[in-house]
Amino acid sequence: MEELTEAERNQIGQLFICGLRNAELDDDIAELVRTFRVGSIQVSLKNLPSLDQARELIRGVQQLAYEAGHEQPMAICMDQEGGILNNLKGVTQFPCPMALAASKDADLVEAVAEASAKELQAVGVNFLFAPCMDVLKSTSASADFLLGTRAFGDDHEIVSQFGCAFLRGMQKQNLMACGKHFPGYGTASMDSVLGGVPVVSDNEIQMQAQAFLPFKAIIDNDIDAIMVGGCSAPGLDPTEAHACLSWKICTEILREQLGFKNVVVSECLEMEALYQQVGVKQGTVSAKLAGCDMILCCSSFKLQKQALEGLSGAYLDGLVEPESIAASAERVRRMKATRHLTWQSILGERPFVTELIQEHKLLSARAYESAVAIGRDYLHMIPFSLKRSDTILLLTPLCDTDELHTGKSTPQLNGNGNSGNVRLLPGEATFQHLGKTIASYHTGKTLHTSYSQNGIIKLHEQLIARATIVILVNTSSYSNMYQTSITKYVQLLCDQRRIPFVLVAASSPHDMASSNHTSDTKTYVCAFEFTPEMQVTCAKVMFGKLPALGTIPFSHFWGRQRSGSKSLSTPSTRKTWMVETYAGEDVQPLWDLCFPKRKLPAEAFTVLNEIDCYVVKNSSTGKLYGFCAAHKTEVALLMVDPSRRKMGIAVSLYKRVQRAKGRKDPSSAQLTSFGSVLPAYFAGATPESLAWLQKVDRAMVFRDNVVVLVNQRLQDFRVDAAVIQDLQQNNLRFSIASVAETDAQDLPEELRDSDAYVAQCLKDSAVVGSVVLFNKGSSIARWLPWIYEFGPSVGGMTSLRCESDLIMQGLVCCAMRSFRIEGFQTVVLDHMSVAQRDSLSGLGFSVSRVEEKFSR
């Protein structure tokens, strides 16, 4: 970063959101803030063990930035969605988004968002990754696992209504808001082929009718930022595996079609699939080129540095335009200014969080009491009407099944809610609030035990037989498939014994609202989450202490029909890769992938350290995706991993070489040839690269076919008597000498200072033809790596210069005779024309390779 000016370093630093690893200030944070000028920090549960420590850490980060001379305060970012997804403990607990929507009260949702924003601002958090604007249409395990109750509902009108209400509450407290996860995960499935990347299969017309509409709604309500997810959306852009790296999704759809003018935030580039497939450095550059303003790197300091250095390098290299960096930095600056982030407001006195928590207790209770929904109650069991002699059995899933010891520890709660001297299993305490509250309302016996993926055992069946009523809790059956079979089996046992059965969804309503396994369930309650607050409220509803005010926020419960929207145009896509200067990476594995029939050892690539080379790679794993070597004005080698082709890598490499040549010699800014004489990997285009070259650089024109000839029966070679007679009649003589003993000025400069030999043809003491002779042990072999493709006993000929076919035949015969005497079995002659091949047909040569020479 030494080459960046201070202003450039400040601008680039503002484009990054870097997560912290620890709960206190350390050298990593200091380097990010002081040296790299990072303008935003993400905090999470591991950084914030308590409210006091959270305030201290965040204030310390801001003080660090202030002393480092940052123009504006740091954006302190966080995920805090309510329900079970909370990174800051100790603040007021509010319901998850779907539970809030179940209230059907937009004013309540706005009030909850405002109260939460107040408390976060008091701690120092000023940028919230919310609201979640995904439309949860799918009942697949993947979509339910990715979103579940983080989504407001399954219809764009529901999501838009309550997402915008939540946004208004945040805006009232000047908390910066980042809607997510564009283009929408509501129909996502997990693709193991893509390394576990969520795949959104809907096409653009389908997404215009549902998924895009909530994002359009928050754009119209002037949301500060929108996060683009790391999903694959082949229906929108089949060329890119991650939405946040797609120009079409980030720019053409989000900005141009939906009209978003504010900050675009990338998904965390440390997500496993993106890290493995693209790498953080390339991902950073791709995200910026796609249209992202801010790049999120969650936790690894090493990867954060890679990302920062990657964007800085791309900027210095001209891959990322200064105007693009400046525009993004200005959007970030404007966002902070709009939400009144000033040093006075950040470092001044803040309200005490404990006072705010007291203020918000009633609001939290009201929100929970408005959320619990009765999905079905055919037998009118709720509220419960139980006698003292009745026994309740509560079956709840065990959170940690790895430590389960079946048949042990079944807590029995008495009427006062006390469990007595009972040992709990690991994970069993999760639902103790529900069990204790039920026990406190029931005057008879309450039994509470857990179930796990190990299934229903004999003890469970015995408890069911003793029960008057069975309450079974599910926590997202689509993510925990064992719960489905257990639910069906327990319901079957209850039906056989005529025992009332109640199903409680403590997570996604899909557990019963959209699932076949609950079609016979007569009574089910939707709690949306299993926080202690919701457990207590749910128990109150079941015992009639509170009415069930909520409605499951799915369109068929609300009596809604999904509406459509007009189709938008579908512009083309583009992809640009970050190209780095070659730094000695091992290119042999990439060569083996690209050219499996041309085996080359490691020494065949040593010459790459002497010429201009560039790579596209996964900077995180080090894997090479593409490589290009150029010498002088010729492209010597261009190869791309077969699994990465048609993704723009070759184009990015080719353009990078063109720019580099133009900088070195402005008078000769363009490449003159595709294929090179030296180093001699390829003399021209192969059949596989021909169509690509003609499309990418139409100024390159076909000149001739270039042939490599091989004779693998050298020991059988004898000079034809007729050839000897013709040579003698033309007074042609031949000799072999070292390069040092000859006038080497006619040779390429790479071959002059070498230990090779030259076969010369002399006429009247004048040299009228020559050819260079060498083998694998020669110093020039590195410039002629094709020599390594052939057997252990091979001689090579290159740089043939002659005035006639007869002289050429004489030179080749002289060289072959010399190689045969030295015991070589094979001889190879490179860079020959088709006409020269025909002239040498009588000397036992066959064609090893044919390439097409292209030049300007």
Buried (B, 14 or more C-beta within 10 A) or exposed (E): BEEBEEEBBBBBBBBBBBBBBEBEBEEBBEBBBBBBBBBBBBBBEEBBEEBEEBBBBBBBBBEBBBEEEBEBBBBBBBBBBBBBBBBBEBBBBBBBBBBBBBBBBBEBBBBBBBBBBBBBBBBBBBBBBBBBBBBBBBBBBBBBBBBBBBBBBBBBBBBBBBBBBBBBBBBBBBBBBBBBBBBBBBBBBBBEEBBEBBBBBBEBBBBBBBBBBBBBBBBEBEBBBBBBBBBBBBBBBEBBBBBBBBBBBBBBBBBBBBEBEBBBBBBBBBBEBBBBBBBBBBBBBBBBBBBBBBBBBBBBBEBBBBBBBBBBBBBEBEBBEEEBBEEBBEBBBBBBEBBEBEBEBBEEEBEEBEEBBEBBEEBBBBBBBBBBBBBBBEEEBBBBEBEEEBBBBBBBBBBEBEEBEBEEEBBBBBBEBEBEEEEEBEBBEBBBBBBBBBBBBBEBBBBBBBBBBEEBEEEBEEBBEEBBBBBBBBBBBBBBEBBBBBBBBBBEBBEEEEBBBBBBBBBBBBBBBBBEBBEEBBBBBBBBBBBBBBBBBBBBBBBEBBEBBBBBBBBEBBEBEEEEBEEBEBEEBBBBBBBBEBEEBEBBEBBEBBBEEBEBEEEBBEBBEEBBBBBBBBBBEEBBBBBBBBBBBBBBBBBBBEEBBEBBBBBBBBBBBBBBBBEEEEEEBEBBBBBBBBBBBBBBBBEEBBEBBBEBBEEBEBBBBBBBBBBBEBEEBEBEEEBEEBBEEBEBBBEBEEBEEBEBEEBBEBBBEBEBBBBBBBBEEEBBBBBBBBBBEBEBBBBBBBBBBBEEBBBBBBBBBBEBEBBBBBBBBBBBBBBBEEEBBBBBBBBBEEEBBEBBEEBBBEEBBBBBBBBE
